[in-house]
């Protein structure tokens, strides 16, 4: 399944170490762009779904990702979030997809784990009501959001009455 612009994880240690993946929760991991071989091993690693948060036209995208993932009978979802303009609708779409996946084991990735770590942080704090300080550790291990990403995170946290100051 591919989600077009409506608005706008979880690797086992061996696979995750190769990708620089960050375990967010036991069922949710984020990473940068996995190789085709890593994607082909998702089922063996216990994954149920793969969410790709970049447009499929970026230069280092795995062009057969959807096919590689669905051949394993896993769910594939693409939410093509523009890096220079993430929106409230992007987060709402992502949160809706994640909620729909329930307790399934999910890999959330983008190119270098900036989109993925940020969206998963928002999902964990706003939807799952986790402590934002704990959830933010996975973001700060990757980057310090700035520009439109910092604005999106601050806006969403404020909108959902989550008290947290970005570092």
N, C-alpha and C positions, 0 to 999 in steps of 0.2 A: 504494500500500500504506500502511496506517496501523497503527502499532504502538500498542496500548493498553498500559497500565501493566503491564509484565512485571517490573519493578523500576523502576526508572525508566529545501569552500567555495572559494569561489574566484572573485572578480569581476574582470573586466577593468577596467582603470583608469577608463574612462568611466562604466561602470555603478557601480563601487565608489565612486567619488568622490561620486556622488549619494547613496549610502546610508551613507557613513562606514564602508565596509567596510575591514577590515584583512587584507591578504594574509598568510596564515600560512605557506604553502608554495606552490610553483607550481600545485599541484592543489587546494589547500584554502584557502578564504577564509571569514571570519566577518563577520556584519553584524547590524545591527538589522533591524527589519521592512521588507522591500522593498515598494514600491508594486506594485499589480497590473501596471502597465506594465513595471516593472523585471523582475518575474517572467516576463512574457511574452517578454522578450528573453534569457532564460537560454541557450536553445539557440544563438542567434546568437553569444553570448559564449563558447561552447565548453563549457558545463556539461553534465554527464551526470546529476546528481542534486541534489536539494534536500532538506535535512533541517531541519525546523522543530522547535525545542525548547520551545516554549511550548504551553499548552493552546489549542486552536483557538477557545475561547470568550472569550479576552481581548478587550478592547474594540477594539483597533486591528488585530486579525488581518484578513488578506485572506480573506474567507469562501469564495471560490472558488479558493484557492491550489492545492489538489490538482488541480482540473480544469485550471487554467491551466498547471500544470507537466506533467501527464500528457498533455495535448493536444500538447505538444511532443515526446512520447515520451521524456520524462525520468522518472527514478525520483523519487517523492515519498514521504517518510517523516516521520511526525509522532511525536515522542517527547515527550509532554506533561509536562514536568518542572515541578513546583510550585516557584515561586521561593522560597517560605518553607520548603521542606523537600526539598532535593535529596538523593538517596540513593545508596548504593553500587550498588544495583540500576539506578538511572538511568545511572550511569557504565558499568556492565557492558553494558547494552543499547546505549548509544551506541557503545562500543568494538566490540561485536559487529557492529553495522550498518556502522561505518566499515571494519572489517576485511573484511566481505563485499563492500563496494564496490571493494576493491582499489585500483587506480591511477586510478580514474575521477575526473574533475574534479567537485568537490562544493562547494555553497554550504551552510554551516551558519549558521542564523540563529535569532534569537528576537526579542524586542521592541526591546531597546536594546543588544544584544551582550554582556550580562553572562553569561547562561547559556552562549551559544555560545563566547565567548572562553575561559571556564573549562573547559568540557568538551573543547574542542580542545587546550588546554594539557595537560590530563591525558592525552589520547590520544597526543599527540606525545611526551610524556616517558615514559609508562608502556609504551605499545605500540610506538611507533616508536623508542624509546630515544634521542630527541634530547636535546641539552643543555638542561636545564630553564631555565638563565639566558637562553638564546636564545629558547626557546619562550615564556617568561613575558613577554617584551617586548610581545607582542601583547595580553596581558591588562593589563599596567600602562599601556598606551596607552588603555585604556578605563576601568578602575576598579581599586580596591584591594579585593579580596574581603573581606567581613566576615561575621559571624554564621554562618549555616548553610553558606554557600559556602566560607568560610575553613576551617571544620571539615571539610567534605567534601574539599577539596583537601589539607589537611594529613593527614587520615586515609588517603586513597588513596596519597599519596606515601610515607607511612610503611609502609603495608601492602605496597607494591611495592618497598621499599628504595631509594627515590629520595631522595638527600640534597639538600634544597633548602629554604631558609628564605624564606617569603613576606615581601615588603617591607611 
